[in-house]
Amino acid sequence: MTAPSSQPSTRERLVRAAAEEFNRAGFGGTNTNKIARAAGFAPATFYRYFEDKRAIMVAAFEWVLSLQREAMVSLVAKADPGDIDGIARRLVASLADHQRQWQRLVASGLAISSDDPNLASLLQAKRTQDLMAMDAICVQLGGEPKSREENLLLLITIEALCVLLATSDPAALDVSEGALVAQMARQLVTHVQG
């Protein structure tokens, strides 16, 4: 019996390469040939797995969102439930770092989601998962589940802060990134405990 391989499949390699290419050059700045070559394959290999560039954009966007979700779940699962302030700070900082790391890919995905039903559907599913995750986080940290409206408002606020931190220099606005993260973490704590 052979041990399972830890090597990513061809499809996974294409998706990861696409994520990197879209993040580096944006959706308009890359093509399927570049993606295939970046993954270590001949361009024809691409079309065995994906119909076109939009199809792999959906897969790459989904992969990056799954990385974010896994990081959040792991952070909360490993944390000391008694350290709600520390968990909240690390959670907000982690989300900001993720946004910063994948800024161009996320911006490209959001830009084309208005005319791509697959990306729009993916974003809708992400929002639904985020709302469920927020309830799970509230319960895991000792709070009660909140209304979908309360959770959505907090999630949008956190996302907006993360986009700001990824695209702007807070110091140029005469504010401290650390203070912004701490304030957002306090809002998350209030949300959980409220």
Legacy VTK file of the C-alpha trace (Angstrom):
# vtk DataFile Version 3.0
C-alpha trace
ASCII
DATASET POLYDATA
POINTS 194 float
0.000 0.000 0.000
1.426 3.377 -0.967
1.327 6.379 1.298
-0.874 9.242 0.090
1.051 11.951 -1.716
1.313 15.358 -0.128
1.977 16.867 -3.548
-0.813 19.107 -4.830
-2.766 17.852 -7.824
-2.434 19.477 -11.232
-5.684 21.346 -10.633
-4.489 22.586 -7.245
-1.198 23.735 -8.733
-3.068 25.635 -11.447
-5.373 27.280 -8.892
-2.476 28.323 -6.640
-0.510 29.671 -9.608
-3.598 31.550 -10.793
-4.084 33.077 -7.346
-0.493 34.297 -7.359
-0.739 35.619 -10.934
-4.049 37.417 -10.330
-2.650 38.864 -7.125
0.488 40.050 -8.911
-1.003 41.352 -12.167
-4.766 41.586 -11.632
-7.383 39.831 -13.734
-6.689 41.872 -16.858
-2.922 41.588 -16.508
-2.628 37.844 -16.857
-3.749 35.084 -19.186
-4.187 31.339 -19.152
-0.773 30.728 -20.721
0.979 32.639 -17.921
-1.016 30.720 -15.326
-0.162 27.333 -16.853
3.536 28.206 -17.144
3.630 29.560 -13.568
2.211 26.212 -12.395
4.896 24.371 -14.372
2.690 23.122 -17.208
2.315 23.635 -20.925
-0.529 26.045 -21.791
-2.686 23.227 -23.210
-2.832 21.593 -19.755
-4.880 24.516 -18.476
-7.883 23.646 -20.651
-8.092 20.090 -19.337
-9.105 21.574 -15.978
-10.704 24.964 -16.674
-12.895 26.387 -19.403
-11.367 29.857 -19.335
-9.709 32.537 -17.216
-12.938 33.415 -15.417
-13.415 29.809 -14.330
-9.987 29.682 -12.741
-10.539 33.117 -11.180
-13.561 31.671 -9.370
-11.470 28.705 -8.188
-8.559 30.938 -7.122
-10.884 33.336 -5.287
-12.555 30.406 -3.541
-9.154 28.998 -2.520
-8.035 32.332 -1.041
-11.330 32.664 0.856
-10.874 29.136 2.220
-7.402 30.076 3.476
-8.928 33.022 5.343
-11.694 30.893 6.842
-9.223 28.164 7.915
-7.001 30.766 9.578
-9.959 32.213 11.509
-11.238 28.831 12.666
-7.749 27.715 13.686
-7.040 30.927 15.564
-10.246 30.699 17.598
-9.931 26.925 18.170
-6.381 27.222 19.546
-7.097 30.237 21.706
-7.732 30.368 25.418
-11.468 31.156 25.692
-10.704 33.331 28.704
-8.578 35.667 26.582
-11.405 37.146 24.545
-9.605 40.492 24.120
-6.470 38.791 22.784
-8.505 36.535 20.496
-10.380 39.525 19.082
-7.146 41.469 18.438
-5.484 38.487 16.767
-8.604 37.772 14.707
-8.873 41.341 13.381
-5.113 41.535 12.758
-5.203 38.177 10.941
-8.051 39.324 8.694
-6.199 42.560 7.914
-3.010 40.632 7.097
-4.933 38.278 4.811
-6.530 41.218 2.983
-3.122 42.833 2.620
-1.553 39.613 1.310
-4.250 38.972 -1.326
-5.313 42.553 -2.008
-5.090 42.572 -5.809
-6.730 39.182 -6.292
-9.616 40.133 -4.008
-10.041 43.497 -5.737
-10.037 41.782 -9.147
-12.590 39.222 -8.000
-14.885 41.852 -6.549
-14.579 43.975 -9.684
-15.739 41.226 -12.018
-18.315 39.699 -9.648
-20.994 42.139 -10.781
-21.100 40.532 -14.234
-20.007 37.009 -13.362
-22.769 34.913 -11.778
-20.301 32.288 -10.544
-18.258 34.851 -8.604
-21.429 36.561 -7.356
-22.697 33.194 -6.114
-19.360 32.458 -4.456
-19.426 35.813 -2.650
-23.000 35.184 -1.493
-21.983 31.767 -0.145
-18.966 33.370 1.584
-21.224 35.907 3.307
-23.529 33.124 4.497
-20.562 31.124 5.841
-19.156 34.243 7.511
-22.485 34.866 9.258
-22.562 31.293 10.560
-18.914 31.566 11.608
-19.644 34.765 13.533
-22.373 32.975 15.495
-19.998 30.083 16.190
-17.307 32.505 17.351
-19.785 34.267 19.661
-20.820 30.970 21.248
-17.257 29.639 21.471
-16.167 32.811 23.244
-18.977 32.622 25.772
-21.593 34.834 24.147
-24.983 34.176 22.627
-25.766 33.977 18.907
-26.695 37.367 17.464
-29.152 38.365 14.764
-27.992 38.047 11.173
-28.278 41.816 10.847
-26.002 42.439 13.839
-23.463 39.900 12.576
-23.558 41.283 9.026
-23.038 44.858 10.193
-19.995 43.841 12.247
-18.572 41.714 9.406
-18.912 44.568 6.910
-17.245 46.935 9.360
-14.323 44.542 9.858
-14.012 44.025 6.087
-14.009 47.777 5.445
-11.252 48.269 8.031
-9.216 45.454 6.499
-9.550 46.977 3.012
-8.502 50.364 4.385
-5.446 48.850 6.071
-4.521 46.975 2.879
-4.921 49.924 0.532
-4.012 52.976 2.601
-1.329 54.093 4.986
-3.145 54.792 8.264
-0.301 57.106 9.320
-1.075 59.316 6.299
-4.545 59.706 7.794
-2.921 60.555 11.140
-4.221 57.381 12.784
-2.444 54.383 14.220
-2.992 50.962 12.638
-2.550 49.378 16.058
-5.191 51.671 17.548
-7.602 50.888 14.694
-7.131 47.143 15.172
-7.552 47.512 18.953
-10.745 49.558 18.505
-12.181 47.024 16.057
-11.254 44.226 18.464
-13.132 46.070 21.254
-16.190 46.257 18.992
-15.924 42.514 18.357
-15.672 41.831 22.109
-18.700 44.064 22.756
-20.567 42.209 20.019
-19.743 38.808 21.534
-20.523 39.814 25.102
-23.445 42.164 24.381
LINES 1 195
194 0 1 2 3 4 5 6 7 8 9 10 11 12 13 14 15 16 17 18 19 20 21 22 23 24 25 26 27 28 29 30 31 32 33 34 35 36 37 38 39 40 41 42 43 44 45 46 47 48 49 50 51 52 53 54 55 56 57 58 59 60 61 62 63 64 65 66 67 68 69 70 71 72 73 74 75 76 77 78 79 80 81 82 83 84 85 86 87 88 89 90 91 92 93 94 95 96 97 98 99 100 101 102 103 104 105 106 107 108 109 110 111 112 113 114 115 116 117 118 119 120 121 122 123 124 125 126 127 128 129 130 131 132 133 134 135 136 137 138 139 140 141 142 143 144 145 146 147 148 149 150 151 152 153 154 155 156 157 158 159 160 161 162 163 164 165 166 167 168 169 170 171 172 173 174 175 176 177 178 179 180 181 182 183 184 185 186 187 188 189 190 191 192 193
